Amino acid sequence: MTMAEVMECKGTRYEAVIGLEIHAQLLTDSKMFCSCSTRFGSEPNTQTCPVCIGMPGVLPVLNGRAVEFVVRTGLAMNCNISPYSRFARKNYFYPDLPKGYQISQYELPICEHGHVDIVVDGTERRIGITRIHMEEDAGKNIHQKDGSLVDLNRAGVPLMEIVSEPDIRTPREAAAFMKKLRAILRYLGVCDGNMEQGSLRCDANVSLRPEGSEGFGTKTEIKNINSFRFVEKALDYEIKRQLRVLEGGGTITQETRLWDSNAGITQSMRSKEEAHDYRYFPEPDLVPLEVSDEWVEEIRAGLVELPDEKRKRYAGEYGLPDYDAEMLAEERQVAEWFEEAVRLGGKPKAVSNWMMTELLRLLNDTGRDISETPLKPAHLVGMLRLIEDGTISGTIAKTVFEEMFRSGKEPGVIVKEKGLVQITDTSEIEKLVDEVLAANPTEVERYRNGETKLQGFFVGQVMKASRGKANPKLVNELLRKKLT
């Protein structure tokens, strides 16, 4: 069922109104209000202290690095940075929240009124950012057959919540928005974006309204979605579910739902909370936060070139196709690898071609990050020079590239060890051409009768006979000469 078909209900066309709340754990060494480590994967409850487990009489101390990271993010997302903000207590009771409240920000967040641009199906859309605020993370409940346990290592980890405007209209746009945010956060070095470990997760709010109307329908919230694919699938399911309710004459209940990735459905969890349910009030143990204009400008001056700017520069300065430029600019480490190869003398389009067709494929096949491979930009540039001076062919280069990726050896060393030097002796290639033509008289006759596309067949046979070592240019020249 397509989205267009789904949106028709009893003669009325509906559109979805979607807003996302992205929770990103900040890459600080210590927690938001204490000095406990934020390292992932430690033994349960070994990274705790009286502050982060809420013992009586303790006082929180704000992590200045976390504030810097949030300001950096706000600037990258075109937000206004508030010179005055403050923390609040968000009261609710859950086993992984030892204090019985979460220190967060409410009516005075640190960042407001920003935006990011996304591209879906070739169309650019601007998605507004309502606010970005700081808070502490909760712990983690571990459910077992015989009961539940609580690990408080995560309690107090610095968390940034990015709240979008309800500007998103399709599940694909929602996934694209979340991907864009992840790319920006990773570029800035403020969050690792590891969704499997929970350092980046999403709550999605979705409602339906008659197409063209300005009001909002009753929304449901889908909690803790931890992958781009699940964001898209959960929203797609929830939109269809709400349409089925409306089609049956029912009304949408405002509630919080959970995404069951195994069953592919959302399930009711509880009624949706309103702000008054949390009984917010100013945090009495923390003074209001004042951020000077001078500090904001200092942080702005240190911002790195972000994916959108890189993509435009790659297309304009290097003449790369839009798709290549976008793929290379998406991850900071990939972009830096590309730029280093160009700086070392690699032609941008040639470097891009090898990265797009071979490097990214091998990284995907092996499940590696680009920083984990022994293949360096200098290796690729060295291999490209061997192609340019005729030492190896493009076919041989693929073998060399895969060996460089596997072992990290220099391209010249691999060519020498494996005897991969290209054959450029005309008499030797001519002998191979004659053998191929003699072995394929029917194809020769067909070629001479007008089937010139068989040129590729003959080239392939000669390259096969030479084990990929024959100079392709000489092979083509000799074949054309002998066949005509």
ChimeraX attribute file (.defattr): number of C-alpha atoms within 10 A of each C-alpha:
attribute: neighborCount
match mode: 1-to-1
recipient: residues
	/A:1	6
	/A:2	7
	/A:3	13
	/A:4	10
	/A:5	9
	/A:6	17
	/A:7	20
	/A:8	16
	/A:9	15
	/A:10	10
	/A:11	7
	/A:12	10
	/A:13	16
	/A:14	20
	/A:15	20
	/A:16	23
	/A:17	20
	/A:18	25
	/A:19	25
	/A:20	26
	/A:21	23
	/A:22	22
	/A:23	23
	/A:24	27
	/A:25	27
	/A:26	28
	/A:27	22
	/A:28	20
	/A:29	16
	/A:30	20
	/A:31	29
	/A:32	29
	/A:33	22
	/A:34	19
	/A:35	17
	/A:36	21
	/A:37	18
	/A:38	23
	/A:39	15
	/A:40	11
	/A:41	8
	/A:42	11
	/A:43	9
	/A:44	14
	/A:45	15
	/A:46	12
	/A:47	21
	/A:48	22
	/A:49	16
	/A:50	12
	/A:51	20
	/A:52	30
	/A:53	20
	/A:54	19
	/A:55	12
	/A:56	9
	/A:57	7
	/A:58	13
	/A:59	16
	/A:60	14
	/A:61	14
	/A:62	16
	/A:63	17
	/A:64	11
	/A:65	17
	/A:66	26
	/A:67	20
	/A:68	16
	/A:69	20
	/A:70	23
	/A:71	25
	/A:72	24
	/A:73	25
	/A:74	25
	/A:75	18
	/A:76	20
	/A:77	22
	/A:78	16
	/A:79	23
	/A:80	16
	/A:81	24
	/A:82	18
	/A:83	13
	/A:84	13
	/A:85	19
	/A:86	20
	/A:87	26
	/A:88	24
	/A:89	20
	/A:90	22
	/A:91	18
	/A:92	14
	/A:93	12
	/A:94	13
	/A:95	16
	/A:96	20
	/A:97	23
	/A:98	18
	/A:99	19
	/A:100	14
	/A:101	19
	/A:102	23
	/A:103	24
	/A:104	22
	/A:105	24
	/A:106	20
	/A:107	12
	/A:108	18
	/A:109	20
	/A:110	27
	/A:111	26
	/A:112	22
	/A:113	17
	/A:114	21
	/A:115	19
	/A:116	19
	/A:117	15
	/A:118	20
	/A:119	13
	/A:120	14
	/A:121	7
	/A:122	7
	/A:123	7
	/A:124	10
	/A:125	15
	/A:126	13
	/A:127	20
	/A:128	22
	/A:129	25
	/A:130	18
	/A:131	23
	/A:132	28
	/A:133	25
	/A:134	27
	/A:135	25
	/A:136	21
	/A:137	26
	/A:138	26
	/A:139	22
	/A:140	17
	/A:141	15
	/A:142	11
	/A:143	10
	/A:144	8
	/A:145	5
	/A:146	6
	/A:147	7
	/A:148	10
	/A:149	14
	/A:150	16
	/A:151	19
	/A:152	25
	/A:153	28
	/A:154	25
	/A:155	27
	/A:156	29
	/A:157	30
	/A:158	27
	/A:159	25
	/A:160	26
	/A:161	22
	/A:162	23
	/A:163	21
	/A:164	24
	/A:165	18
	/A:166	19
	/A:167	18
	/A:168	22
	/A:169	16
	/A:170	20
	/A:171	24
	/A:172	19
	/A:173	20
	/A:174	24
	/A:175	22
	/A:176	19
	/A:177	24
	/A:178	22
	/A:179	17
	/A:180	18
	/A:181	21
	/A:182	22
	/A:183	21
	/A:184	26
	/A:185	23
	/A:186	19
	/A:187	21
	/A:188	20
	/A:189	18
	/A:190	22
	/A:191	22
	/A:192	19
	/A:193	23
	/A:194	16
	/A:195	16
	/A:196	10
	/A:197	12
	/A:198	16
	/A:199	19
	/A:200	26
	/A:201	24
	/A:202	24
	/A:203	20
	/A:204	24
	/A:205	22
	/A:206	25
	/A:207	24
	/A:208	24
	/A:209	18
	/A:210	17
	/A:211	13
	/A:212	9
	/A:213	9
	/A:214	8
	/A:215	8
	/A:216	14
	/A:217	15
	/A:218	15
	/A:219	21
	/A:220	24
	/A:221	26
	/A:222	25
	/A:223	18
	/A:224	19
	/A:225	23
	/A:226	19
	/A:227	19
	/A:228	20
	/A:229	13
	/A:230	17
	/A:231	25
	/A:232	18
	/A:233	19
	/A:234	22
	/A:235	26
	/A:236	19
	/A:237	16
	/A:238	22
	/A:239	24
	/A:240	15
	/A:241	16
	/A:242	21
	/A:243	23
	/A:244	14
	/A:245	13
	/A:246	15
	/A:247	13
	/A:248	11
	/A:249	9
	/A:250	11
	/A:251	12
	/A:252	16
	/A:253	14
	/A:254	16
	/A:255	17
	/A:256	21
	/A:257	23
	/A:258	18
	/A:259	24
	/A:260	13
	/A:261	13
	/A:262	6
	/A:263	8
	/A:264	12
	/A:265	17
	/A:266	20
	/A:267	14
	/A:268	14
	/A:269	14
	/A:270	11
	/A:271	13
	/A:272	14
	/A:273	12
	/A:274	8
	/A:275	9
	/A:276	9
	/A:277	11
	/A:278	15
	/A:279	13
	/A:280	21
	/A:281	14
	/A:282	19
	/A:283	17
	/A:284	11
	/A:285	12
	/A:286	16
	/A:287	12
	/A:288	15
	/A:289	17
	/A:290	12
	/A:291	17
	/A:292	12
	/A:293	12
	/A:294	9
	/A:295	12
	/A:296	17
	/A:297	11
	/A:298	11
	/A:299	16
	/A:300	16
	/A:301	10
	/A:302	10
	/A:303	14
	/A:304	14
	/A:305	13
	/A:306	19
	/A:307	22
	/A:308	18
	/A:309	11
	/A:310	19
	/A:311	23
	/A:312	17
	/A:313	15
	/A:314	23
	/A:315	16
	/A:316	13
	/A:317	11
	/A:318	15
	/A:319	13
	/A:320	20
	/A:321	14
	/A:322	13
	/A:323	11
	/A:324	17
	/A:325	23
	/A:326	19
	/A:327	17
	/A:328	25
	/A:329	25
	/A:330	22
	/A:331	18
	/A:332	21
	/A:333	16
	/A:334	18
	/A:335	19
	/A:336	14
	/A:337	19
	/A:338	19
	/A:339	18
	/A:340	16
	/A:341	21
	/A:342	20
	/A:343	14
	/A:344	13
	/A:345	14
	/A:346	22
	/A:347	14
	/A:348	18
	/A:349	16
	/A:350	14
	/A:351	20
	/A:352	24
	/A:353	13
	/A:354	16
	/A:355	20
	/A:356	14
	/A:357	10
	/A:358	16
	/A:359	20
	/A:360	18
	/A:361	13
	/A:362	17
	/A:363	15
	/A:364	12
	/A:365	9
	/A:366	10
	/A:367	10
	/A:368	12
	/A:369	12
	/A:370	18
	/A:371	11
	/A:372	9
	/A:373	17
	/A:374	14
	/A:375	21
	/A:376	18
	/A:377	19
	/A:378	19
	/A:379	20
	/A:380	26
	/A:381	22
	/A:382	18
	/A:383	23
	/A:384	23
	/A:385	15
	/A:386	20
	/A:387	17
	/A:388	12
	/A:389	9
	/A:390	15
	/A:391	20
	/A:392	26
	/A:393	23
	/A:394	19
	/A:395	17
	/A:396	19
	/A:397	21
	/A:398	14
	/A:399	15
	/A:400	25
	/A:401	23
	/A:402	15
	/A:403	17
	/A:404	22
	/A:405	19
	/A:406	13
	/A:407	13
	/A:408	16
	/A:409	17
	/A:410	19
	/A:411	23
	/A:412	17
	/A:413	12
	/A:414	18
	/A:415	21
	/A:416	10
	/A:417	9
	/A:418	10
	/A:419	10
	/A:420	20
	/A:421	19
	/A:422	23
	/A:423	19
	/A:424	18
	/A:425	11
	/A:426	14
	/A:427	9
	/A:428	12
	/A:429	23
	/A:430	17
	/A:431	11
	/A:432	19
	/A:433	23
	/A:434	14
	/A:435	14
	/A:436	19
	/A:437	18
	/A:438	11
	/A:439	11
	/A:440	12
	/A:441	11
	/A:442	10
	/A:443	16
	/A:444	20
	/A:445	12
	/A:446	13
	/A:447	16
	/A:448	12
	/A:449	9
	/A:450	9
	/A:451	12
	/A:452	14
	/A:453	10
	/A:454	15
	/A:455	16
	/A:456	11
	/A:457	12
	/A:458	20
	/A:459	20
	/A:460	16
	/A:461	18
	/A:462	27
	/A:463	20
	/A:464	12
	/A:465	16
	/A:466	16
	/A:467	13
	/A:468	23
	/A:469	23
	/A:470	27
	/A:471	23
	/A:472	21
	/A:473	11
	/A:474	16
	/A:475	21
	/A:476	16
	/A:477	10
	/A:478	17
	/A:479	19
	/A:480	12
	/A:481	8
	/A:482	12
	/A:483	13
	/A:484	7
